[in-house]
Every structure is written in structure tokens, then in C-alpha cells.
Amino acid sequence: MLSSRLTPLVLVTAMVAAACGASDVALEVGATTIDRTALTQLVEDSYGPDSVGSTMGTDGVVEVLDQMVRYEAVVDMLAEHGLEAGADDLEAARDRLIVAGLDPEAPVISTLVRWQAALDLVVAGGDAVKAAYEAGSGVVGHDLCTSHILVADEGEALRVMARLGSGEDFAALAGELSQDPGSAVRGGELGCAPIGSFVPTYERATLGALSEGDDLVGPVPSQFGFHVIRIDQPGAIEPALFDTLGERLPGVMLHMATLTRDISVDPRYGTWDNAVGRVVPPAGPASPDGVGGGS
């Protein structure tokens, strides 16, 4: 039911700008810091100038932060192993983005180019990418042995989590509620599969739960809805050799990057859930300038 689809290597979404200022830190990803001025610019680029200066929906800020975490983690991981995009890499990445339809005058282009260049370096492999993989491969040294309950929205997934927390049976709830009919008849069981078999958010949450020692994780968003995932076999396996990863390499490295970085979010914007692998919104609305989400 869940198809394998790697994150596209060409980024055509306008999510970020490289503005810097002497503001409070909004986000830390490894050795990288993003200040509140930069986050404000990101939100403006994504939702328009009217989105800043007044209370906006939390989802918008969280979406921007999730993008930042995901790709800044890759840049930070490569830099840790001495690999940074050079002028030729950046020029090639810029050309790819423009061919894909990005406006060359878009204010976001400098950061998207940097992210694209980092992903291109991952795809190219090389000694530094191999060193980064081998240094962190323990976090992806697992077969993904899981069961899940798929529901339509996050609120319903939270109610499933609450029912499981009160002692209800996972298989019975899967049979009752899951919108994946193929696994629901098996109590939600999906069996064991290697990395690259599921959609990225499902895989990242499973690996995050394994890293945290959790046997239940959710809600996990995907294009299918929201998943509550049970880890059925937590044991580690020997990580795949770097040279055998092939087309799985970009997806594996994207998972590894956030699993091996220290990530911290200013609580006015939310908190980083390392198991699920996403920013969890605060209780109320948030604005990147501090209005509406506390200051």
C-alpha cells in the first residue's frame, strides 16, 4: 500500500531566504543557527509580506521550519566531514533549478541553490559522503518491521494514540479504524522491509522511534493520511555497505542527517520531535516576529 518514493532532488518550492540579522536564534541544526530575521523572511517568501506582523496560522511557520531542518541538516552533515559546495557546484545547482522553473530573480534562490548543491553532492557520492554515511550508519542499520493504523486526520490519530495508551489492543483498533484495508485485516501488520520501501515520512518516524527506543510513534503525516506506527522488531542489523545503496542513497542520507544532528527550536514556534522527525506546533498561533505565539 505504501510506495517507495525518494524526496525529489530538484527543489522547486519557495520556502527559504538567506537573510541574517542580529535577532534571537529561532532554530539550531548541528552547528548551523537560523535567526528570527531569517525565519521572518522565509515566511514572507512562502506566504506573502502580509503574513508577517500579525498572528498567522501555526502550520505555516512549522512548514517553513520543517523544510529548514531537513535541508540544513544535510548541509551541516556534509560540512562536518569537510564537504561544502564550491562555485561550480552552486552554478550547476542554480541552472538545474532555473530549468525546473524557478524564477532566477526569486529572493529564495540563493538558499535553494545551496540546498540543491548539497543534495547533488550526496547523489554524486565520493569519499566525504561515504565517510558521513559510515559515521552515522548505525541509525539506519535496521529493517523496518512495523504495523500501522492509518486514519484521515491528525486529531483522529491522536485519539488512536490515547486509546492505545489506555490499554486497547493495537490489532483490534487497526481492524476497526485503519483506512489501509490490506493491512487492517492483519491487525495493521506490514511485515519487515528494507529502507527505501516506504514513503519518507513513514521511514523517518520508524527510524526515529528505533533511535529513541520507542515502540509506538505518531501521528506521522504522509500523502495517505496520518499513521500510528508500532515497532514490531526493534533489533539492529548490519548497515548496508555504502557502495550497495544506489538510488536509495539520497533518502538514506536525508534520514540520517536529522537523526544525527542536535536540533533545537525556539519554543514560541514549537518543539522538535526527534522520533517523528518534524516540528510540533505550540498550543497557540505563531508568528515569526513573536506576535501571537508568545515572546
Summary of the structure (lengths in Angstrom):
residues: 295
radius of gyration: 19.5
end to end distance: 43.6
largest distance: 57.2
contacts: 997
relative contact order: 0.18
helix: 46%
strand: 15%
